[in-house]
């Protein structure tokens, strides 16, 4: 469906969840490296974290699944239409702390592509 993540609300939610759960490290999964770099800087700056508090995954997808299952004590899905995001959350270590960003934008412009219906 190609629905973009809202940077501001995602950064705010990530910082809120980290404080709520007593976490001080972030790991960002995704395929848009520029967006992830920008998000990393925004999390650090707006959350007053140290510069090394945010890591950006550079692993293959299968390794992302493994890393999520071993390290993620909390998980925020920023794009609710991301199937891979849901799988990462499904395997996340912290199953009592899975969150997703509500997408309240108008849906009329979101047209599923052929991949949605297998």
Order of alpha helices (4+ residues) and beta strands (2+ residues): alpha-beta-alpha-beta-alpha-beta-alpha-beta
